[in-house]
Amino acid sequence: MTEQSSQEQKCIECGAASDQKVLLSCVKDGEDTWVCVHCLPILIHGAH
C-alpha cells in the first residue's frame, strides 16, 4: 500500500479525518483509500 500524507487520509464515506475517527486502510477499485470505523458497517452490510 502506498504511503499517504495525513492530509489525504479521509474516510471515503463521511470524509472524517484521522484526528476525528479511527481510520482503516482499504483498497477500492485498485486505489488505496480509507474508511472510518463508523462507516465500515455501512460498507459491509449496506445502508438500510
C-alpha positions in Angstrom: 0.0 0.0 0.0 1.4 3.4 -0.8 2.0 5.8 2.0 -0.3 8.9 2.0 0.0 12.1 4.0 -2.4 12.6 6.9 -4.0 15.4 4.8 -5.2 12.8 2.3 -6.4 10.3 5.0 -10.1 10.8 5.0 -13.0 8.4 5.1 -14.4 7.7 1.6 -17.9 7.7 3.1 -18.1 10.6 5.5 -14.9 12.5 5.0 -13.7 12.2 8.6 -10.0 12.7 9.1 -7.8 10.5 11.4 -7.8 13.2 14.1 -11.7 12.8 14.3 -12.2 9.0 14.0 -10.1 5.8 13.7 -9.4 5.1 10.0 -8.7 1.8 8.4 -6.8 1.5 5.1 -8.5 -0.4 2.3 -8.4 -0.7 -1.5 -11.4 0.3 -3.7 -11.2 -0.1 -7.5 -7.5 -0.7 -7.2 -6.9 2.6 -5.3 -5.6 2.8 -1.7 -8.1 4.6 0.4 -9.5 4.9 3.9 -12.7 4.2 5.8 -13.6 5.1 9.4 -14.8 2.5 11.9 -18.2 4.3 12.0 -18.8 3.8 8.2 -17.3 0.3 8.0 -20.6 -1.5 8.8 -22.3 0.5 6.1 -19.8 -0.8 3.6 -20.2 -4.4 4.9 -24.0 -4.6 5.3 -25.2 -1.7 3.0 -27.4 1.2 4.0 -30.8 0.2 5.4 
